[in-house]
Amino acid sequence: MLAVLLSVLPVFLLIFLGTGLRRIGFPGDALWAPLERLVYFLLFPALMIGTLAGADLSGMGIAGMAAAILGSLLAMSAVLFAARPRLGISGPAFTSVVQGVIRMNTYVGLAIAGTLYGTQGLAAAAVAVACIVPTVNVVCVAALARYGAAVPLSLLGTARELARNPLILGCVVGLALQLSGLGLPPVIAPMLDILGRAALALGLLAVGAALDFRALQAARTIAMVSTVLKMAVLPALTGLLCWGLGVAGVPAVVAVLFCGLPTATSAYILARQLGGDAELMAGLITLQTAVAVAVLPVAIDLAERAFV
């Protein structure tokens, strides 16, 4: 447990360093939005391509891992939609609950998986991202289309957004290079490795800069319930599915890790654009990121005891 905590804590220290830098205005508020775009559109796709193209996926049980992640996400989504009439909250608030329960901060997951398990952890994390990003976006946009207060994206518009999502494209390119046996040229591989290392540090600083602790006042009872579902129930369900499907080792631990991650800061942008409850969403993001400092090491330790 202590070893896991010592490995995870630097990730959150970087996040809160980003928060502190933003609060003191260094190096300037104008930095953060372009930095987030750089990480999202260049650095993380480079990490996905380089990791998947050069990874040894044989014997990792990635099919079972993918099934466990998708099964838990779809099951939790079904429960949320079925419970919608009994929650007693507005439609926009419900969309933020959905995002809060099933959307993950992949920046944090990649950093922790790489810190704990090196190249194998990053490869398993990239597979998790390839499963999670399209699934979560489809479910969340569907919720916003049905219950949000703004004009939703059309089905074609949603498909177009998914098709040009840089994380998905990075995973597709990396898997194509891996499965074709082509791999990466000698010069390109080191370049992508350097970009990937930059992605983790800069991505975590950008996550911290986007946190808004003033929004915690929006985290009332429904926010606390959402956080329990996200950071306890969903990873536990994922672990059970991994056990049932015979997934073990690093892929099982990474699957549990990713399903217990705090909600991504991009959820706030989606809530604001498509008519969700943006204030509740901001509170959920900040609350879950703060809670994750204590909860994630416990979840990882339990998963390691069960699967490694």
C-alpha positions in Angstrom: 0.0 0.0 0.0 2.8 2.4 0.9 4.6 1.7 -2.4 1.4 2.4 -4.4 0.8 5.6 -2.5 4.4 6.8 -3.0 4.0 6.1 -6.8 0.6 7.8 -7.1 1.3 10.9 -4.9 3.7 12.6 -7.4 0.9 12.5 -10.0 -1.4 14.4 -7.8 1.3 16.8 -6.6 1.8 17.8 -10.3 -2.0 18.3 -10.6 -2.1 20.6 -7.5 1.1 22.3 -8.7 -0.9 23.3 -11.8 -3.7 24.6 -9.5 -1.2 26.7 -7.5 0.5 28.1 -10.6 -2.9 29.1 -12.0 -3.9 30.8 -8.8 -0.7 32.9 -8.6 -1.0 33.8 -12.2 2.3 32.2 -13.3 3.3 32.2 -16.1 0.0 33.8 -17.1 -3.6 32.8 -17.7 -3.1 33.0 -21.4 -0.9 29.9 -21.3 -3.3 27.2 -20.1 -5.9 27.0 -22.9 -3.2 26.7 -25.7 -1.3 24.2 -23.5 -4.3 22.0 -23.1 -4.8 22.1 -26.8 -1.2 21.1 -27.4 -1.5 18.2 -25.0 -4.8 17.0 -26.4 -4.1 17.3 -30.1 -0.4 16.5 -30.3 1.3 15.1 -27.2 -1.2 12.5 -26.0 -1.9 11.2 -29.5 1.9 10.8 -29.9 2.0 8.9 -26.6 -0.8 6.6 -27.9 0.9 5.9 -31.2 4.3 5.3 -29.8 3.1 3.1 -26.9 0.7 0.9 -28.9 3.0 0.6 -32.0 5.9 -0.7 -30.0 4.1 -2.7 -27.2 4.0 -6.4 -26.8 0.3 -7.1 -26.5 0.6 -10.9 -26.6 -0.6 -12.6 -23.5 -2.0 -9.4 -22.0 -5.6 -10.5 -22.3 -6.7 -7.2 -23.8 -9.9 -8.7 -25.2 -11.1 -9.6 -21.7 -9.9 -6.3 -20.3 -11.8 -4.4 -23.0 -14.9 -6.5 -22.3 -14.7 -5.8 -18.6 -14.4 -2.0 -19.1 -17.2 -1.8 -21.7 -19.4 -4.1 -19.6 -19.1 -2.0 -16.5 -19.5 1.3 -18.3 -22.7 0.1 -20.2 -24.1 -1.5 -17.1 -23.6 1.7 -15.0 -25.1 3.8 -17.8 -28.2 1.6 -17.9 -28.7 1.8 -14.2 -28.4 5.6 -14.3 -30.9 6.0 -17.1 -33.3 3.6 -15.4 -33.0 5.5 -12.1 -33.5 8.9 -13.8 -37.2 9.3 -12.8 -36.5 8.6 -9.2 -33.5 10.9 -8.7 -35.6 14.1 -8.3 -33.2 16.3 -10.2 -33.4 18.4 -13.4 -32.5 17.1 -16.8 -29.4 19.2 -17.1 -28.3 18.0 -13.6 -28.8 14.4 -14.6 -26.5 14.9 -17.6 -23.8 16.1 -15.3 -24.3 13.1 -13.1 -23.9 10.8 -16.1 -20.7 12.5 -17.1 -19.5 12.5 -13.5 -20.1 8.7 -13.1 -18.8 7.3 -16.4 -16.3 9.9 -17.8 -12.6 9.5 -16.9 -9.6 11.7 -16.8 -7.4 9.7 -19.1 -4.4 12.1 -18.4 -4.3 11.0 -14.8 -4.8 7.3 -15.7 -2.0 7.3 -18.2 0.4 9.0 -15.8 -0.4 6.5 -13.0 -0.2 3.4 -15.2 3.1 4.5 -16.6 4.5 5.3 -13.2 3.5 2.0 -11.7 4.0 -0.4 -14.5 6.2 1.2 -17.2 5.7 0.3 -20.8 3.3 -2.6 -20.0 1.2 -0.2 -18.0 1.1 2.4 -20.7 0.1 -0.3 -23.3 -2.7 -1.5 -21.2 -3.8 2.1 -20.5 -3.8 2.9 -24.2 -6.1 -0.1 -24.8 -8.4 1.2 -22.0 -8.4 4.7 -23.6 -9.4 3.1 -27.0 -12.4 1.4 -25.3 -13.4 4.3 -23.0 -13.3 7.4 -25.2 -15.8 6.5 -27.9 -18.1 4.7 -25.5 -18.3 7.5 -23.0 -18.7 10.2 -25.6 -21.6 8.4 -27.2 -23.4 7.8 -23.9 -22.8 11.4 -22.6 -23.8 13.1 -25.8 -26.9 10.9 -25.9 -27.8 12.0 -22.3 -27.2 15.6 -23.3 -29.3 15.2 -26.4 -32.2 13.8 -24.4 -32.0 15.8 -21.2 -29.8 18.9 -21.8 -31.0 22.4 -22.2 -29.2 23.3 -25.5 -29.6 22.2 -29.1 -27.8 18.8 -29.2 -25.4 17.5 -31.8 -27.0 15.5 -34.6 -26.2 11.8 -35.0 -23.9 12.7 -37.9 -22.3 15.5 -35.9 -21.6 13.1 -33.0 -20.1 10.5 -35.4 -17.9 13.2 -37.0 -16.7 14.4 -33.6 -15.8 10.8 -32.6 -14.0 10.1 -36.0 -11.7 13.1 -35.5 -11.1 12.7 -31.8 -7.3 12.9 -31.5 -7.1 10.2 -28.7 -9.1 7.8 -30.8 -7.1 8.5 -33.9 -3.8 8.0 -32.0 -5.1 4.6 -30.7 -6.2 3.5 -34.1 -2.9 4.4 -35.8 -0.9 2.8 -33.0 -2.9 -0.4 -33.1 -2.7 -0.5 -36.9 1.1 -0.3 -36.8 1.1 -2.9 -34.1 -1.2 -5.4 -35.8 0.4 -4.9 -39.2 3.9 -5.6 -37.8 5.2 -2.4 -39.4 6.1 -0.7 -36.2 7.8 2.7 -36.1 10.8 3.9 -38.1 14.0 4.3 -36.1 13.9 8.1 -36.1 10.1 8.5 -35.5 10.0 6.1 -32.5 12.4 8.2 -30.3 10.6 11.4 -31.3 7.3 10.0 -30.2 8.9 8.8 -27.0 10.1 12.3 -26.2 6.7 13.8 -27.0 5.0 11.1 -24.8 7.1 12.0 -21.8 6.2 15.6 -22.2 2.5 14.7 -22.4 2.3 13.3 -18.9 3.8 16.2 -17.1 2.1 19.0 -19.1 -1.2 17.2 -19.1 -1.3 16.9 -15.3 -0.4 20.6 -14.9 -3.2 21.5 -17.3 -5.6 19.3 -15.3 -4.7 21.2 -12.1 -5.0 24.6 -13.7 -8.6 23.7 -14.7 -9.8 22.8 -11.2 -12.1 25.3 -9.5 -12.4 24.7 -5.8 -15.1 27.5 -5.5 -17.4 25.1 -7.4 -17.3 22.6 -4.6 -20.4 24.4 -3.1 -22.3 22.7 -5.9 -21.2 19.3 -4.6 -24.2 18.5 -2.5 -25.9 15.1 -1.9 -26.2 14.2 -5.5 -22.6 15.0 -6.1 -21.5 12.9 -3.2 -23.6 10.0 -4.4 -22.2 10.4 -7.9 -18.7 10.3 -6.5 -19.3 7.1 -4.6 -20.7 5.5 -7.8 -17.7 6.7 -9.8 -14.9 5.9 -7.4 -16.2 2.9 -5.6 -19.0 1.1 -7.3 -17.8 1.3 -10.9 -14.2 0.1 -10.2 -15.6 -2.7 -8.0 -17.9 -3.8 -10.8 -15.0 -3.7 -13.3 -12.9 -5.8 -10.9 -15.7 -8.4 -10.7 -16.0 -8.6 -14.5 -12.2 -9.0 -14.8 -12.4 -11.9 -12.3 -15.3 -13.5 -14.2 -13.6 -13.1 -17.5 -10.3 -14.4 -16.3 -8.4 -11.2 -16.7 -5.4 -10.9 -14.4 -2.1 -9.0 -13.9 -1.5 -5.5 -15.1 -4.4 -5.4 -17.5 -6.9 -6.1 -14.7 -5.3 -3.5 -12.4 -5.3 -0.9 -15.1 -8.9 -1.6 -16.0 -9.9 -1.1 -12.3 -7.7 2.0 -12.2 -9.3 3.6 -15.2 -12.8 3.0 -14.1 -12.0 4.6 -10.7 -10.4 7.8 -12.1 -11.9 11.2 -11.4 -14.0 12.9 -14.0 -12.2 14.6 -16.9 -12.1 18.4 -16.9 -13.4 18.3 -20.5 -16.8 17.3 -19.0 -17.3 20.9 -17.9 -16.8 22.2 -21.5 -19.3 19.6 -22.8 -21.8 20.5 -20.1 -21.5 24.2 -20.9 -21.8 23.7 -24.7 -24.7 21.2 -24.7 -26.9 22.4 -21.9 -25.8 20.4 -18.9 -25.5 21.7 -15.4 -22.1 23.3 -15.7 -21.9 24.4 -12.0 -22.6 20.9 -10.8 -20.1 19.5 -13.3 -17.3 21.8 -12.1 -18.1 20.8 -8.5 -18.0 17.1 -9.4 -14.7 17.4 -11.2 -13.0 19.2 -8.4 -14.5 17.0 -5.7 -13.6 13.8 -7.4 -10.0 14.9 -8.1 -9.5 15.8 -4.4 -11.1 12.5 -3.2 -9.0 10.5 -5.7 -5.8 11.4 -3.8 -7.0 9.1 -1.0 -9.2 6.6 -2.8 -7.2 5.6 -5.9 -4.2 4.2 -3.9 -6.6 2.0 -2.0 -8.3 0.8 -5.2 -5.0 0.0 -6.9 -3.7 -1.8 -3.8 -6.8 -3.9 -3.6 -6.7 -4.7 -7.3 -3.0 -5.7 -7.1 -3.8 -8.0 -4.2 -6.6 -9.6 -6.2 -5.0 -9.8 -9.7 -1.2 -9.7 -9.4 
